[in-house]
Amino acid sequence: MIDKRLLQDVVTVRKAEGKDDFGDVTYSDPLDIKPVRFDRSVAVTGTNNSKTRQKVGTVYIYPKFASVTVDDSWLGAIVNDGARDYLVTGYQPNYLNGKIFSYEVEVT
């Protein structure tokens, strides 16, 4: 099992709700999720003047410690770690003995 002391991060999630009159995406009220583990990475691609930085990461959520359920409504949501915003691009539930052990939420 996982030790709660390894879960040091707090993230705020705002799910996409729909579109407003101008076609912009509207988001729900912020939901704080703690404790979680957020593994971040930054990759630089390109050469010389055409370099781009890709900030990707994975948020590990354990239902034993944070009572949330990750489903398709999370796709397109905004995740904030206190420093920057990330966009949810995918998720994967991990099972142990037929029950959900954790969720891996992929963000960019």
C-alpha atoms as one frame of an Amber mdcrd trajectory, in Angstrom:
protein
   0.000   0.000   0.000   0.962   3.658  -0.228   2.254   5.708   2.685   0.289
   8.939   3.145   3.526  10.815   3.895   4.468  10.451   0.210   1.379  12.428
  -0.835   2.603  15.988  -0.338   0.754  17.912  -3.058  -2.560  19.743  -3.283
  -4.281  20.419  -6.614  -7.334  22.440  -7.578  -9.575  21.041 -10.316 -12.113
  22.972 -12.398 -14.156  20.723 -14.700 -15.384  21.952 -18.074 -19.148  22.551
 -17.908 -20.108  23.867 -21.307 -19.848  26.952 -23.482 -21.011  30.500 -22.895
 -22.722  32.812 -25.400 -19.389  33.600 -27.078 -18.321  29.968 -27.505 -15.759
  30.026 -24.694 -15.524  27.039 -22.360 -16.970  27.609 -18.886 -15.625  25.808
 -15.844 -17.157  24.636 -12.578 -16.268  25.941  -9.144 -12.788  24.902  -7.947
 -12.452  21.590  -6.128  -9.399  21.181  -3.865  -8.006  17.656  -3.778  -5.485
  16.673  -1.132  -3.375  14.725  -0.483  -2.147  13.719  -3.943   1.166  13.137
  -5.662   1.964  15.344  -8.652   4.943  14.304 -10.792   5.916  17.168 -13.102
   8.344  17.250 -16.005   9.431  19.844 -18.542  10.714  18.872 -21.974  12.261
  21.250 -24.502  11.821  20.311 -28.152  13.129  21.993 -31.276  16.376  23.770
 -32.087  17.698  27.315 -32.119  14.814  29.803 -32.420  12.010  27.263 -32.683
  12.218  25.743 -29.200   9.045  24.927 -27.326   8.588  23.833 -23.733   6.160
  21.060 -22.974   5.042  20.907 -19.371   3.556  17.476 -18.755   2.781  15.615
 -15.579   0.804  12.929 -13.826  -1.429  13.403 -10.791  -1.789  10.288  -8.633
  -5.049  10.239  -6.672  -5.700   7.555  -4.060  -9.412   7.191  -3.147  -8.374
   5.881   0.270  -7.107   9.380   1.154  -9.019  11.675  -1.239 -12.670  10.833
  -1.798 -13.043  11.674  -5.495 -14.017   9.625  -8.520 -12.253  10.325 -11.802
 -14.392   9.777 -14.897 -14.828  11.147 -18.420 -16.086  14.482 -17.046 -12.479
  15.197 -16.033 -11.288  15.284 -19.654 -10.633  18.906 -20.591 -10.596  20.058
 -16.955  -8.081  22.580 -15.628  -5.718  21.429 -12.857  -3.781  24.043 -10.874
  -0.890  23.151  -8.580  -0.455  26.646  -7.178   2.122  27.659  -9.796   0.536
  26.995 -13.201  -2.508  25.569 -14.934  -2.525  22.188 -16.678  -5.112  20.603
 -18.981  -6.351  17.062 -18.290  -5.761  14.899 -21.372  -6.427  11.415 -19.996
  -6.779   9.205 -16.956  -6.239   5.604 -15.960  -7.839   3.778 -13.026  -5.583
   1.219 -11.341  -7.252  -1.791  -9.723  -6.115  -3.983  -6.831  -8.160  -7.071
  -5.912 -11.106  -5.849  -7.983 -11.291  -2.414  -6.317  -9.934   0.913  -7.506
  -6.553   1.473  -5.862  -5.603   4.754  -7.543  -6.138   7.039 -10.503  -3.395
   8.380 -12.767  -4.532  11.674 -14.301  -2.421  12.806 -17.274  -2.005  16.568
 -17.699  -0.226  18.846 -20.171
